[in-house]
Amino acid sequence: MKNKKQGLIKVFLTVVIFSAILFAISTKTVLAADAFNYTLLESFPGFFNKGDTMTDFPVLILSIYKFGIWTVGIAGMFMLVIGGFMYMASAGNTSTAGSARKIISDALFGIVAALGAYLFMYVINPDLTRINIDFTTVDLETEGTPMGPAGVCKALDSGDCSAANLTSVFGANATQASSICNGESSGKSIPSGVDICIGNGAGFQPATGKSATAPSNDAASIGLFQINISVHNVDGLPCRNAFNREYTAAIGKDKTKCWVINRSLYDQCVAAAKVPSKNIAVAKKIFSDSKNSWRQWGANKRSKCFFP
């Protein structure tokens, strides 16, 4: 009986501690939700199938919690059935009957402990028994993501970025691609006016390390999909070698930390990135390398597209 009481106390405390921890972490959780894109390797009974792509982290957490609750209830009922069957089949065998009674009592003790802990937490504070995950998204530094102002998330009817024109490249994702293009550049093959490298405060930095007398204001993102040429190569050109470093969100806050080190290569890359077909080809590669996800593009969030 002493062991049963100790077991009951352990179960009770485990549920109470787990509930308290769950409440603490679920009240406010910070997550870069845009970066969550996970393909399940195995099925999740009752919720998801193998191969499903998860883009909503809160849904996954809640599913795991519900699955755990189901497991506890099913396990308790299963042990009660086993204990009852053993007791009925004992046929006067005191040893078997004793084992059966122990299984039944342990199962009941576990269920009572779990329910008792739930009731205990509910009496203290009903919020302790609820899951209320509030996710606050934060921006990540992602390669190739322009930091410019938001455009319009709407597919274009005409032009190089129209859904009809992009169908041959993006297939069923052409409408999404057109919306992203519209959000990034309004369908115009132009350099970014925001994603700019100006040097270390003195302007353009050539390979010699000497500074120009005025900032060079060299755009890092170019064309229809605002391809970040400090990260991605265009038309076979090693565009990344034209810069001293990659242009990222952090660099965007201090543009003096990036500059062009190969002017000739930079000009070639800009010219290539302004060609619609070449810009679209790089966008398709980025999209495919990201497992058909638009998370690389800032307009996906800022223009409120929220595509996978």
C-alpha positions in Angstrom: 0.0 0.0 0.0 2.9 2.3 0.8 4.3 1.8 -2.7 1.0 2.6 -4.2 0.8 5.8 -2.3 4.3 6.7 -3.4 3.4 5.9 -7.0 0.2 8.0 -6.7 2.2 11.0 -5.3 4.7 10.6 -8.2 2.0 10.6 -10.8 0.3 13.6 -9.2 3.4 15.6 -8.9 4.5 14.8 -12.5 1.2 16.0 -13.9 1.2 19.2 -11.8 4.8 20.0 -12.7 4.2 19.3 -16.4 1.1 21.5 -16.4 3.0 24.3 -14.7 5.8 24.1 -17.3 3.3 23.9 -20.2 1.5 27.0 -18.9 4.8 28.9 -18.5 6.0 28.2 -22.0 2.6 28.5 -23.7 1.7 31.9 -22.3 4.2 33.6 -24.6 6.4 31.9 -27.1 8.6 33.7 -29.6 9.2 31.9 -32.9 10.3 32.7 -36.4 7.1 31.2 -37.8 8.0 32.0 -41.4 10.9 29.7 -41.2 9.0 26.7 -40.1 8.5 24.3 -42.9 8.9 20.7 -41.9 7.9 17.6 -43.8 6.8 14.7 -41.6 8.8 11.6 -42.0 6.2 9.4 -40.3 2.4 9.5 -39.8 1.0 11.2 -36.7 -2.0 9.0 -35.8 -5.3 10.8 -35.9 -3.8 14.1 -37.1 -1.3 14.0 -40.0 0.0 11.6 -42.6 3.5 10.8 -43.7 4.8 13.4 -46.1 2.5 16.2 -44.9 4.3 19.6 -44.7 3.9 21.5 -41.5 4.0 25.3 -41.7 2.1 26.1 -38.5 4.1 25.2 -35.4 1.3 25.9 -32.8 -0.9 23.4 -34.6 1.9 20.8 -34.3 2.4 21.4 -30.6 -1.4 21.2 -29.9 -1.6 18.0 -31.8 1.2 16.4 -29.8 -0.5 17.5 -26.6 -3.8 16.0 -27.7 -2.1 12.8 -28.8 -0.6 12.6 -25.3 -4.0 12.9 -23.6 -5.4 10.2 -25.9 -2.5 7.9 -25.1 -3.0 8.3 -21.4 -6.7 7.5 -21.6 -6.3 4.6 -24.0 -3.4 3.1 -21.9 -5.5 3.3 -18.7 -8.5 1.6 -20.3 -6.3 -1.0 -21.9 -4.7 -1.9 -18.5 -8.2 -2.1 -16.9 -9.3 -4.5 -19.6 -6.2 -6.7 -19.2 -6.6 -6.7 -15.4 -10.3 -7.6 -15.7 -9.6 -10.4 -18.2 -6.9 -11.8 -16.0 -9.1 -11.7 -12.9 -12.0 -13.5 -14.7 -9.6 -16.1 -16.1 -7.9 -16.7 -12.8 -10.3 -19.6 -12.0 -9.5 -19.5 -8.3 -5.7 -19.1 -8.7 -4.9 -16.6 -5.9 -1.6 -15.6 -7.5 -3.1 -14.7 -10.8 -6.1 -13.0 -9.2 -3.7 -11.0 -7.0 -1.7 -9.9 -10.0 -5.0 -8.9 -11.8 -6.2 -6.9 -8.8 -2.8 -5.1 -8.7 -3.0 -4.2 -12.4 -6.6 -2.9 -12.0 -5.7 -0.9 -8.8 -2.6 0.6 -10.4 -4.5 1.7 -13.5 -7.2 3.2 -11.4 -4.7 4.9 -9.2 -3.0 6.4 -12.3 -6.3 7.7 -13.7 -7.4 9.1 -10.4 -4.0 10.8 -9.9 -4.1 12.4 -13.4 -7.7 13.6 -12.9 -6.9 14.7 -9.4 -3.9 16.7 -10.6 -6.1 18.3 -13.3 -8.7 19.2 -10.7 -6.0 20.6 -8.4 -4.6 22.8 -11.1 -8.1 24.0 -12.1 -8.9 25.0 -8.5 -5.7 27.0 -8.3 -6.1 28.7 -11.6 -8.3 27.5 -14.5 -5.8 28.9 -17.0 -3.3 26.3 -15.9 -5.5 23.6 -17.5 -5.7 25.4 -20.9 -3.2 25.7 -23.7 -3.2 29.2 -25.1 -0.1 29.5 -27.3 0.5 33.1 -28.4 3.3 33.2 -31.0 5.0 36.4 -31.7 6.9 36.2 -35.0 10.4 37.6 -35.4 12.3 38.4 -38.6 15.2 36.2 -39.5 18.1 37.0 -41.7 17.3 35.0 -44.8 19.4 34.9 -47.9 18.0 36.7 -50.9 15.3 38.5 -48.9 14.9 42.2 -49.9 14.1 44.5 -47.0 12.1 47.0 -49.0 8.6 48.3 -48.4 5.6 46.1 -49.0 3.9 46.0 -52.4 0.6 44.5 -53.3 0.0 40.7 -53.0 -2.1 40.3 -56.1 -1.4 38.4 -59.3 -0.8 40.5 -62.3 -2.9 40.3 -65.5 -0.2 41.3 -68.0 3.5 41.8 -68.4 6.5 39.6 -67.6 5.2 38.8 -64.1 1.7 37.9 -65.1 0.4 34.5 -64.0 -0.1 33.5 -67.6 3.6 34.3 -68.5 4.9 32.5 -65.4 2.9 29.3 -65.8 5.6 27.7 -68.1 8.1 28.2 -65.3 6.2 27.8 -62.0 3.3 25.6 -63.2 0.5 25.4 -60.6 2.4 28.0 -58.5 2.3 30.7 -61.2 -0.4 32.7 -59.5 1.6 32.8 -56.2 4.7 33.7 -58.2 3.0 36.6 -59.9 1.7 37.9 -56.5 5.2 37.7 -55.0 6.7 39.5 -58.0 4.0 42.2 -57.7 4.8 42.5 -54.0 8.5 42.8 -54.7 8.7 45.1 -57.7 5.2 45.8 -59.0 6.2 43.7 -62.0 9.0 46.2 -63.0 12.6 45.2 -63.8 14.2 47.8 -61.5 16.9 47.8 -58.8 15.9 48.1 -55.2 15.8 51.6 -53.7 16.2 50.2 -50.2 18.6 47.2 -50.3 21.7 49.2 -50.9 25.4 48.9 -50.0 27.1 52.3 -49.6 30.5 51.3 -48.2 32.1 51.9 -44.9 30.8 55.5 -44.6 33.1 56.8 -47.2 31.5 55.2 -50.3 32.6 52.7 -52.9 35.4 50.3 -51.9 37.3 49.0 -54.9 39.6 45.9 -54.7 42.5 48.2 -53.6 40.7 49.1 -50.4 40.6 52.8 -51.4 37.4 54.8 -50.8 35.6 57.0 -53.2 34.7 60.5 -52.1 30.9 59.9 -52.1 28.7 56.9 -51.4 28.1 54.6 -54.3 24.6 53.5 -53.4 24.9 50.1 -55.1 21.6 48.1 -55.1 21.9 44.6 -53.8 18.5 43.4 -55.0 17.6 43.6 -58.7 14.8 43.0 -61.1 11.3 41.5 -61.1 11.8 39.2 -58.1 14.3 41.6 -56.5 17.1 38.9 -56.6 19.8 39.6 -54.0 22.9 39.3 -56.2 25.2 39.5 -53.2 23.8 36.0 -52.4 22.6 34.5 -55.6 24.5 34.1 -58.9 22.7 35.2 -62.1 23.2 33.7 -65.6 26.3 31.8 -64.7 28.0 35.0 -63.3 29.7 34.7 -59.9 27.8 37.7 -58.6 28.5 37.0 -55.0 32.1 37.8 -55.7 31.2 41.3 -56.7 30.6 42.2 -53.0 32.8 42.1 -49.9 30.0 40.2 -48.0 26.3 39.2 -48.4 23.6 41.8 -47.9 21.3 40.6 -45.1 18.8 42.0 -42.7 21.5 42.9 -40.2 23.6 44.6 -42.9 20.4 46.5 -44.0 20.5 48.3 -40.7 24.0 49.5 -41.3 24.6 49.7 -45.1 28.1 51.0 -44.6 29.2 47.4 -43.8 28.8 46.2 -47.4 30.2 47.4 -50.7 31.1 46.4 -54.2 34.7 45.1 -54.7 34.4 44.3 -58.4 32.7 47.0 -60.3 32.9 45.3 -63.7 31.4 42.1 -62.4 28.7 44.0 -60.5 27.6 45.9 -63.6 27.4 42.6 -65.5 25.3 41.0 -62.8 22.9 44.0 -62.6 22.4 43.9 -66.4 21.7 40.1 -66.3 19.3 40.4 -63.3 17.3 43.1 -65.2 16.6 40.6 -68.0 13.1 39.2 -67.1 13.8 35.7 -68.2 17.1 35.5 -66.3 15.6 37.0 -63.2 12.6 34.6 -63.3 15.0 31.6 -63.8 16.9 32.5 -60.6 13.6 33.0 -58.7 12.5 29.5 -59.8 15.8 28.0 -58.6 15.5 29.8 -55.2 11.9 28.6 -55.0 12.8 25.0 -55.8 15.8 24.9 -53.5 13.5 26.0 -50.7 11.3 23.0 -51.4 8.7 25.1 -53.2 8.4 27.7 -50.5 8.2 31.5 -50.7 9.8 32.2 -47.3 12.9 33.6 -49.0 11.0 36.7 -50.2 10.2 39.5 -47.7 7.1 40.4 -49.7 5.5 37.1 -48.7 5.1 38.6 -45.2 5.1 42.3 -45.7 2.6 42.2 -48.5 0.6 39.7 -46.4 0.7 36.9 -49.0 1.6 34.3 -46.3 2.2 31.6 -48.9 3.8 28.4 -47.8 
